[in-house]
Amino acid sequence: MLIARILRYPKLFLLGWLVIIAIFLPFAIHVTHGLSPFGFDNPRSRVVWADKQANHVTGISQQPPQLITGLNWSKATALASQNHIPRRWLHRLSAKQFVVLIPAARQSTTTPSDLKFLGQLHANGGKVKPASQLQVASRVISDTKATLARSSLVAFPLLVILLLMVFGSVAAAALPLVVALAGSILSLGTVDLLEHSMTLSIYLTDIVSFLALGVGVDYALFISSRFRQELARGESVTQAVATSMAQAGRSVAFSGLAVSLAVLTLVFGGNDYWRGLAVGGAVAVLADLFATHTLLPAILTIMGRRVEWGHISFQHMRQGWARISSFVSRHPYPAILLGLVVLLVPGYFGMRLQMSTPANLSVMLPTTDPLRESVAIQQNVDGKGSLAPLSIVLQYHSTTAQIATWQNVATVTQHLRRLPDVARVASPSLLSLSPTQLATVIKNPVLMVGKFKPLLNDFIATKHSHLVVLYVVSRSGPDANRTEHLVQTINHDMPAWIPNGTQWGVGGLVPLLASFNHLTGRRLPWIIGAVALVAFTVLLFATGSLFQSLLGVVFDGMVALATAGVLVETVQTGHLGLQTLQPESAITPLIFVLLFGLSMDYEVILLHRIQELARSNAHNIVDACQKGVEVTGGMITGAGMIMVAVFVALFVSPLEIMKTLAIGMTAAILLDTWVVRTFMVPASVAILDRFAFWPRMVPKPAKVSAK
């Protein structure tokens, strides 16, 4: 048996973990280098095919705006005037460093005057960089990486304070941090190794790190708390470790299984992004589970009674839980009613939840960020839709050297230009050449070498003689409903515009993310259904109670709906100082999945303790319920507050996607621990009384002896 070996050779297991940390630490430090910002595509959509084909041509090119720092407004405008740069190209931004933007996107080449102007800017201490979507994406990636370091500085002090309050001992409070840190290193190192064989999202770094930290602290808290309780009862160190692993360790094992399986249900998301989050999240939980069942018992065995070093008394907190447990067990119906009111009020607003991942990446940045302001000015100058043109990909049976091909291209072009919300169309048929002339140019290599080559290369590729790509710029922005409706209209009408047998597709960032949003929306019921089934099955095996398994799923569903309501009233409506955005479809399903998984932690711990007490006093399950809440209430809510501290730390991130995760997880954990586990679950046990754990354990009334 593993625990017996750990009790016999604790220093050997501790040494083994030091070796594991030494091996995986370099990989954990290196983890962000191989993560990807991609993987959002729907592999079965026509968009993926269209984007792959569009990569064979040059595409319409334009110079991005240039972002200038280090010069004030008057100096920059004076240099521009000296070099005959139009005054209308310069725009002042709100940033304090007097950032200036040159929207040169209307021309495809840099003139000598531009080069001279840029040279003088550098000579006067100015710095110039492009304000392109690529730069915005790079900023999002760098901010995601930086979030881990900044938020850790916030999370660790909060964790230390909370652990001291929960444990009342300096040595005991340090244990969960050590175990969680070891689990985090193992999980991040494993993720780094997995990067070479599968696509893993850049957002996985923060999610895995904080999930591993929070879950690791929780699991270590449950086991070490039981260890200290056994020591207080007079048990020996080895017996206390054995008992805590047999009881709390068993509960933690079920909890870890529930969380890891819950996170794995994200594979039903249907693309690389969700598969990466599923695998990464499961790895984080399993690494913590391994640490709490090997490293923690070894440390507890070595420390023994020294775990009480640095004792701090919080007696009033224990008295408070005694009062709460008495109220819930003696007045279960008011307790249930109180919980229902707290959950149903925000749950009403949760039905209005709308998820979406933006095509304009700059909206993820703070409103005063120079890059975001630059993108907004570019849209004002060149049109809102210029940020993300649509690629209309046509693959004909006929070649581009045939007149029929160009006749149809002209037909499709005219149809596209007539559509509502189309600002402009880029097409070879608009180059003042007839279909006959275009076919002649393609046939004659000499003409292709001349002035027509740079123009036609935007639309055709010589190695793909059946392929033509057109470009549509909408009047509305990339995230506007009208732009998405334009994509739907093109998809609906295109078959009537082209010859039978022609392959076609609409590519670009707008249809790609629209496809992802629709895919996630369609798959979300499957994800929620799968995670609910996991929760029910794990609870059934863990407790043997059909009633508690069903109630656990129902209560979690209510918390999920209430959490959605909190997201609607904060992120979606722009309250709490947030900008108004639809909650990210790339992160919101993860919140619901983690809710179902993490709630099993607290559910199993609470129900196992009530069952254990009920078995020793089967005559009165209400008393067992009261004692169970009194003993575990502070630990469960303390564990919840620890998880909240971990996710609240994400508020230091400038990215809205991380703030959405922080708000959603904070609301979910608080509602679950303080409402469901504190009031609704024990109240339901008290109401059901001897049938609470049917059919595994049904306490029977005491028999009265005949006299």
N, C-alpha and C positions, 0 to 999 in steps of 0.2 A: 504494500500500500504506500502511495506517495507520501502522505502526511507522516507515516511512521518513519520513513527514511529521512524526511526533513527534520523531524524531531531528534533523530539519531545523529545526523551529520549537518547541522544548520550552517556551520562555517563553510563547508564544502559547497552548499547551494548558494551562499552569499558570494563566494569566490566565483562560482559559475556565472552569476549575474554580472559581476564586475567585468568578466571576459566578454559577455554578450554586449554590454554597454560600450566597451572599448572597440568592439568590431562594428557595431551599428552606428556609433556616434558620427564618424566621418560621412556616412551615407545620409544620416538625418540632416546634417549641416548642408549637404549638397542638394537637398530634396527639391528646391524651387527651380533648379536649372533645367529640369526635363519636363516640367509641367506645361500644359498646352492651353492656349486661349480658345482652341477650336473644339470640335466635337458636337456642336449644336445642330448639325444637319439631321434631317429625317432621311435615313438611307434609302427608303423606298419612294421618295418624292421625285418628281420630274425636275425639281430645282437643282438637285445634286448633279444630275446628268447635264443640265444646261450650264452650270458653272464649270464643269470639267471641259465641256466643249468650248466655252468662251475663253478658256485659258490658252487655246491654240492661236488666238489672234492678239494683236497688240492692244486693242481697246482704245476708246477715246481718252486722250491724255490731256492733262491741264496742270499747270503749276499750282501747288497749294499756296495759301497765304503764307506770308513770312512774318514770324513773330519776333519783334525787336525788343531787347531789354538793355538797360544800362545807359539809355539816353532819355533826356526829358523831351517833352512834346515840341518845344520851340526849336531845339537843336535838330531834331529829326526832320521837321518841316523845312528848316533852312537848308539842310543838306539836300533834301528832295528837290527844292526849288533850283538849287545850283545845277542839278543834273537833269533838269527838265522832266522830273517825275510828276505826273498829274496829281494835284492836291487831293482829288477825290479818292485816290488810292490809299490815303493815309487815314487811319481811324484811331482815336484815343480810347484806351480801355480804362476801366475803373480801378485797376490795380495801382497801388501806391508807387510802384517803381516806374510809373509812366510808360507802360508797355504800349508799343505802337504796332499796328497791323498794316501790311500791304496786301490787299486782295488782288493778286496778279493772276487769278485763276482764269481770266478771260483770254489769256494768250498762252500759247503752248511752248514758246521759246523765250529765252532770256536775251534781251537786247544789250548792246554795249553800254548804254546809259544805265541800265539796271545793274550791270556788273560793276561799273564805276561807283554807283551809289552805294552798293553793298560793301565795296572796298573801303569807301570813306567812313561808313558806319563802323566797321571794324577798327579803322585807324583812330576813331574818336572814342573808343572804349565800348562800343555797342556790340551786342551778341545777337546773331540771327539764327533762327531755326524754323523749319517748316511747321505749320499748324495743320497737319493733315490728320485723317482718321487713323493712320498708322501711328502717329505720335500720341493721339488720344488713347489708342489701345495699349501702347507702351506705358503710358501714365497709369492706366487702370491696373496693368500687371505689376508695375513697380509699387503702387500703393497697396495692392493686395499683399505683396511680399513684406512691405514695411509694417503692415497692420500687425503681423505676428509679434514683432519686436516691441512696438509701441504699446499694444494692448497687454502684453505680458507684464510690462512695468506697472500697469494699473491692476491687473488681476492678482498678482502674487501678494501684494500687501493686503488686499481685501480677503484673499484666501487665508492668510495667516491669522487675521483678526477673527474671522468666522470659525476657523478650526479651534482657536483658543477658547472661543465662547462655547462651542459644542463639546470639546473634550475637557476643558478645565485643566489642561496639563500641557506644558511646553513640549515635553518629549513625545507625548501621544499625538499632539497636533502636527509634529514634524513627520510622523510616519506616513500619512497619506500623501504628502507632498513628495517624499522620496519614492514611494511606489508609483505614483502618477508620473513623475519625471522619467523613471525607468521605462514605464509603458509607453510614454510619448516618444522616447528615443527609439525604442524597438519598432513602433508603428511607423514613424516617419522614415526610418531607415529601410523598412520593408517597402513602403510606398516608392522610395527612390529606386529600389531594385525593380519594382513592377513597371516603372516608367518606360523601360526598354522594350516591353512586350505589349503594352496597351496604352491607349490615349487616356491621360488623367488630367483633369481640369486644374487650371491655375488656382481656382478657389479652394481646391482640396487641402492646400497647406493649412489655412486657418481652420477649416472645418475639422480636419483630422487632429490638429494640435489641440484645439479646445475641447473636442469630444474626448480625446484620450486623457486630457488633464482632468476634465470634470468627472468623467466616469471613473477614472482611476482613483480620484479622491473619494468619490462616493463609496466605491467597493471597499477600499481600505478602511474607510470610516465605519462601515457596517461590521466588518470582521474585528477590527481592533476594539471597537466599543464593546462587543460581546466578550472579548478576551479580558477586558478590564472588569466587566461585571462578574465573570467567573472567578477572577482573582479576589474580588471583594467578598465573594461567598466562601473564600478559604481554600479554593482549589489550588493544586500545585501548578507550576508554570506549564509543564508538559500537558497536564490534564486540561488546563484552561485553553491551551492552543488547540488540542484535539477537539474539545467541545465546541469552541468557536468556529472551527473549520467544518465540523459536522453539522452545525446548526446554521450560523450566519453564512458560512462558506457555501453550504448547499443552496441557500437562498440566492447568494450572489451568482452561483453557477447558472441557475435558472434565469436570473436577471440578465446576465451576459449573453446567454443563448437567445433570449427574447430580443435584446437590443440589436445584436448582430444579424439575426434573421430579419428583423424589421427593416434595418438599413439595406439589407440585400434585396428587399422587394423593389428597390429603386431600379433594378434591372428591367422592370416592366415599363420604364420610361421609353425604351425602344431605341436609344442611340448611345454613342460613345460617352457623351457627357454624363448621363445617368448611370451607365455601367461603371464608369470610373468612380463616381461618388459612392456607389453601392459597395464596390470592392474596397475602396479606401476607408470608408466608414466602418465596415465590418472588421478590417484589419486593426483599426484603432481599438475597438472594443475587445477583440480576441487577445490583443497584446496586453491590455489591462487585466483581462481575466487570467492570463498566464502569470502575470506579475503578482496578482493578489493571492494566487494559489501556490506559489513557489517562493517568491522573494519575501512576501509579507510574513508567512509563518516562520521562516528562517530568522528574520529580524526579531520577531516577537519572542522566539525561543531564546535568542542571545540576550535580548534586553531584560526579559523577565519582569520583575517588579520595578525595575528602574523606569518602566514606562510611565510611572506616576511622577517622575521628576518634574519640578516646576509647577506644582499643583496650584490651581486658581479656583476659587469657589464661586459657583453660580447657582446657589441653592434656590434662589427665588424663581429661576427658570423652571426647575423641576416641580416646584409647587404650582406654578401656572399650568403645567401640563396635567397635573393631577386634577385641577378644577375643570379643565376642558374635557378630559376623558370622562369625568363623572357626569358632566352635562350631556355629552353625546350619547353615552350608554344608557343613562336614565331617562333622557328625553329625545329619543331617536327621531320622532316625527318632526318636531321643530328643526332639528339639525338637518334632516333631509330637505325640508322646505327652504331653509336658509341657503343651502347649497344650490338648489334648483334656481332660486331667484338670482343668485350671483352669476350663474352660468347662462341662464336664458336671456338675460337683458343684453349682454354683448352678442350672444348667439343670434339674436334677431337681426343685427346689423351684418353678421357674418354671411348671410345669404346674398349680400350684394358684392361679394368679393370678385374682383376681376384681375387676372394675372396676365402679365405681358413682359417680355424681354425687349428692351428698346433697340432699334436699328441705329439710332443716333447715340453712339457710345458716350458722347460728351455730357449727356444728361446725368450720367452716373457720377460726374465730378461736381464739386461745389459750385454754386451759381457764380461766385466771384473768381473762379479759376480762369487765368488768362487763356488757356487752351479752349475752354468752353465758350468764353466770350468771342474768341477768334472764329470758332465754328459758326456762332450765331451771326456774326457780321458777314461771313462768307455767304451764308444763306440769304441775308438781306440783299447782298450785292448780286449774286448769281442765281438766286432763286432757291426756295426751300428744298426742292427736290434734287438740286445739283449735288447734294451730299451723298446720295445713294442712287445712281441711275439704274434702271432696269435693263437687263440684257435679254434681248429677244433672239433666241438661237433657233435657226432654221437649217435643217439638214435634208437637202433635196435628193431625189433619185437622179435628176439631171445635174450636170456639173456647172460650175460658174463660167465655163467657156461657152455655154449655150444661152441663146436669147430668151428661151422660155423661163429660165431661172430668174433673170433680171426683170422680166415682165411681172412675175409673181412678187418679187421683192418690191417693185414699185406699187403693186396693188396693196400689199401688206402695209407698206409705209403710209399710204394715203388713209387706210382704215385707222391706223394708229394715231395719225395726226388729228383725226376727227373725234377721237374719244374725249369725253369730258375730263378735266383735270390734267391734260397733257400739255406741258409747257413747250417742249420741243422734241423732235425726233432726229437722231443722227443715223443717216442711211446713205449707201452708195447711190441710190436713185435720186438723191438731192444734190449730186455733184455736177449738175448741168450736163450730164452724159445720158444719152438714150440707152435703152436695153441693148440695142445693136452695138453701139459704141463700147459699152462696158464689156460685152462678150468679146469684141475685137481686141480690146486692151488686154484681156486675160489671155487670149490666144497668142498674142504677140509679145514674146519676152522682152523685146527691145523697148516697147512702150512701157512695160512694167518697171523697167529700170529707171525710167524718166520720172517726170513730175507726178505721175499717178500713183507710183508705188507707196509713198508715205501716206497718201490718203486712203488707198484701198486696204493697206495692211491693218487699218483699224477695224475692218469688217470681215476680211477673208484671210485664209492661210493657204499658201501655195501647196502645202503637203496634205491639205484637206479640201479637195476641189469641190466637194459637195456642200460645204459649210459656209453659211453667211450669218453674221451677228449684227443686229440692229440695237440701238440704244434709245431708251425713252426716259425723259426727265419729267417728273410730275410737278404740278404747281404747288402741291401740298408737301409738307415735310415727310421724312421717311417713316415716322410713327403715327401719321395722321390716318384716321379711318378711311378718308377718301383715297389715299394712296393704296391702302390694302384693297379697297373696293376696285381700284383701277387694275390691280393684278388679277383679281377674280374675274373682271370683265374680259381681260385679254385671254385668260385661260378658257373662258367660256366661248368666246367668239372666234378664236384662232382656227379651229378646225374648218370653219366655213370660209376662211380666207386663203387657204393653201391647198395644193393638189393632194389627192388621196395618197397615203403612203409616206408623206413627208413627216419626218420626226421633228419635234419642236419642244421648246420649253422656255419658261421665263426664269432667268437667274438674277443674281444680285443679292445684296444684304437684306433688302426688304422682304422678298419672298422667302429667303432662307430662314429668317427669324419668325416670319409669319407661319411658316411650315412647322417650325419648332414649337411655337406657342400652341398651334392647333394640335400637334402631336401630344404635347404635354397635357393639354386639356382633355383629349380623348383618353389618354392613358391614366390620368389621375384617379378615376373611379377604380380601375384595376389595381393601382398601387394601394389605395386606401383599403380596398377589399382584401388584398393579399396581406397587408399589415394587420388588419383586424382579425383575419383568420390565424395569423401567427400569434397574436396576443391571446386569442381564445384558446388555442391549442396549448401554448406554454403554460397559461394559467391553469388549464385543466390538468395537465401533467404535474404541475407544481403543487396544487392544492387539492386536487381530486374533487373539486366542487363545481358542479355544472352551473349552479346559481351564481356563484362569485365570478366565474369565467364570463358568463353572459353579461352580468352587471358591469364587470370591468371594461368590456368592449363598449357598452352603452355609455358609461361615464366618460370614457376616453373620447368617444364621438362627440359628446356634449362639450368637452374641453376644446376639442379641435374646432368646433363651430364657434365657440366663444373666442378662441384665439384669432380666427378669421375676422370676427367682428372688431377685435382690437386693431388688427392690421388695416381694416377698412377705415376706422376712425382716426388712425394716425398716419400711416403711409399714403393710403389711397385718397384721403381728404386733405392731407398736408398739415395736420395739427402737430403739436409739440415741436414747432420750429422746423419741421421737415418740408421739403418741397413736394408738391402734389405729383405723385407717380403711382401707376398701378404696381402693386407688389410683383416682384420679379417671379416669372414662371420658372426661372432657373434656380430659385432658392426656396420658394414657398412650399412646394411639395415636401422638401427635405424637413421643414419645420414640423409638418404633420407626422411624418414618419418617425422622426426623433421623439416626438411627443408620445406616440404609442409605445415606442421602445423603452424610453426612460421611465414612463409611468409604470411599466412592469417591474422595474427595480423596487419602487416604493410599495407597489401592491403586494409583491411576493414577500418582501421583508415583513410587512404589517400582518398579512394573513398567516404566514408561517408562525409568527410569534403568538398570535391569538390561538392558533391550532395547538401549539405546544402547551400553552397555559390551560386550554380547554381539556386536553388529554389528562393533565394532572388534576383537574377539577371539573370533571364532566357534568357535574350536577348543575352548574350555573355558568352558561356561556356568556351571559351579560357581564358577569364579573371578570371573566377572561378577556372580554372585549375592552372593558375599562382599563384593566391592568396592561393590556397590550398597547393601547394608545398612550398610556402614561409612560411606558418604558421606551417605546419607539418614536413617539411623536416628535420630541426634540431632535432626535437623530435624523428622522426623515425630512422634517422641515429644514433642519440645518443642512442636510445634504442638498436639498433643493435650493437653498440660499447660496450654497457654494457654487452650484451650477449656474445660478443667476449671475453671481459675481463674475464667473468666467465669460459668460456671453455679454454681459453689460460692458465689459472691457472693450468689446468690438465697437462701441460708440466712438472711440478715438479715431476710427478709420474715417477718411473723407468720403468713402464710397457709399452710396445709398444702398447697394446690395448687402453690404455688411451690416448696416444699420437695420435693414429689414430683418435679417437673421437675428440680430440682437433683440429687437422688439418682440418678434414672434416667439422666440425661445423663452424670453423672460416672462411674457404673459402666460405661455403654456405651462411652464414649470411652477409659477406662483399659483395659478389656478388649480393645478393638479395636486400640489403638496398641501396647500393651505385650505383648499375647499374640498376636493374629492377625498384625499387620504385622511384628512383631519376630521371631516364631518360625515361625508356621504357613505364611504365604505364601512367605517365602524357602525354607523347608524343602521345600515342595511343588515349587518351581522346581528345587531341587537334586535331588530324587528323580526328577522327570520328565526332567531333563537336556535332551537335544536335542529332546524332544517338548513341552517346557514351554510353548512359544508356538505350537504347531501350530494352524492351518495357515499363518499369515502368515510366520513367521520360524522356520525349522527349521535350526539350525546343523548343519553336516556335519563329519565328522571330516576332519582335514587329509590331503591326498593325499601319499603317499610317492613321491618321484621315483625312477624306475628308473635304476640305474647300469649 
